[in-house]
């Protein structure tokens, strides 16, 4: 056994096809305060072949050295857009066939492994603030809520970890 070189890994990655609906998946980062978390979201989005990251609220956006440091250049390969008119922009997203799925612990959340969707459903995953989660003001725009099952004493994960876990779960759902 030998480790692959970075060139071999890149070739292998680029030779793979992203499952169609996974490639159309969008991420919405709302009021994420840490540039390192934003950079990590870009890096995970690139790894999974994600179509676009939407940025809203006070979430920082590229170009910023702090984002690039964590993203290691992934922000140059993942489309992104800053949305400011929440109601209009999310309405247009829904008209384009997207279902908004919030990663949040609510009274109506479904555990992520149990969440079912049709293979042709386009999804926009919504992630919120590191401390307060998805803001109350945007909860009404979200179609479904999912949460990652947890078994320890802490009740949350870092938002960048949540992005990676959720993207892998949706990879499995779209495979």
N, C-alpha and C positions, 0 to 999 in steps of 0.2 A: 504494500500500500504506500502511495505517495500523495502528499497534498497537491492540489491543483494550484497552478500559478494564477495570478489575477487575470492574465490574458485568457487562460483556459476557462476560468470561471465566467468571464464576460462573454466569451463565445458561446458557452453552454447556455447562459441566461438568454442571450439574444436569439439563439436557435429555437427556444421554446416559444409556444404560442400561449398568450394569456387567455384563459377561458373567457369567451365573448362578454358575458354579462359582468364578470369581475372587472374587465377593462373599462366598462362603462360606469362602474361604481364611482361615486363622488364622496368626498369627505367634507364636512362642514365643521370648522373650528370656531366656536363662538366664545369670546371672552377668555381665551387661553392666554395667560399672562407671561409665561416663560418662553423666551426665544429658543431655548434648548428643547423644550417640548415641541414647539413648532418645527424646528429642524428635524427632530426625530420622526415627526409625523410625515414630513417630506421624504425622509429616508425609507420609512416603511412603505409609503405610497409607491415610491419608485420600485422597491423590491417586489411588490405585488402587481405591478403594471396598472396602477390606478389612473383613471382618466384625469381627474381634476380635484384640487383642494379649493374649497371656498372658505374665505376668511371674513369674519364679521366681528362687530363689537370692537373691543380694544385689542384684539389679537394682533400681534406684530406680524409684518409680512416682509418678504424679501424686497430689495436686497439689504441684508444686515449681516455683518460678520459673525454675530453670535448665532444666527440661524445657519449660515453656511458651515460654521465649525462643526455643528452636530449633523447637518444634512450631508456633509462632505460632497457637495456639488449636486445632490439629488434635486435641489430646488430649480436647477437648470433643465431638468428632464421631465418634471411634472408640471402640467399647466396649473395655474392658480388664478383666482379672481377675488377681488375685494368686493363684498356686497354691503350696501349701505341701506337700501330700501327693503327691509326684511320682508314685509308683506308682499310687495310686488315681485321681488326676486324669488321668493319661495313659491308664490303662486305660479310664476312662469316655469319653475322647476317641476312643479306638479303637473302642469299642462303638458310638459314634455314627457310625461309618463313615469316620473320618479316618485317613489314612496320614501318618506322621511322616517328614518329609524333612529331614535335617540338611545344612546347608551346612558341609562340612568336607572337608579333604583326608585321605582314608584309602586303604588298599590296595584298597578296594572302591568308591571313588567313581566316579560316572559324570559325564562332562563335562556341564554344564547343558544345552547345546544338544542333546545326544544323549539326554537323559532323556525317556522315553516314559511317558505315563500315559493312562488312558482319560478321555474327556471328562467322564465323570460321577464321577470320583474326587475326593473331598474331601481337601484337603491342609492340613497344619499344618507350616509351615516353621520349623525350629529353628535359632536363631542363638546363638552362644556368646560367650565373653569376648574382649575386644579383643587380649589377648596369648596366651592358652592355647587359644582356640577352644572347641569344644564339650567340656565336661568328660567325662572317661573314665567317670565314674559314670552318666552318662545315655546313653552310646552304645548299650547294649543295648536301650533303649526305642525307638530310631529304626529305621524300616523300610528306608529308602534313604538313601544319601549322594550328594550332588551337589557338584561344585565348579565354580567359574567358571574357564574357561581363562585362563591368564595367560602372557605371553611375555617379560616383563622379568626383571630381576634380583631384585626383591623377590618374596616368595612369598605375600603376603597383601594384602588390601584392608581398609580401615576397615570395621567392622561396619555402619555406617550406609550406606556405599556398597554393600556386599554386599546389604543389604535392598533397596535400590532396583533394583539389577541383577537380583536374583532375582525381584522382583515384575514387572518388565517381561518377563522370560523366561516367567513363568507367564501373563501377559496374552496373550502370543503363543500359548502352548500351549492356552489356553482359548478363544481367539478363534473 
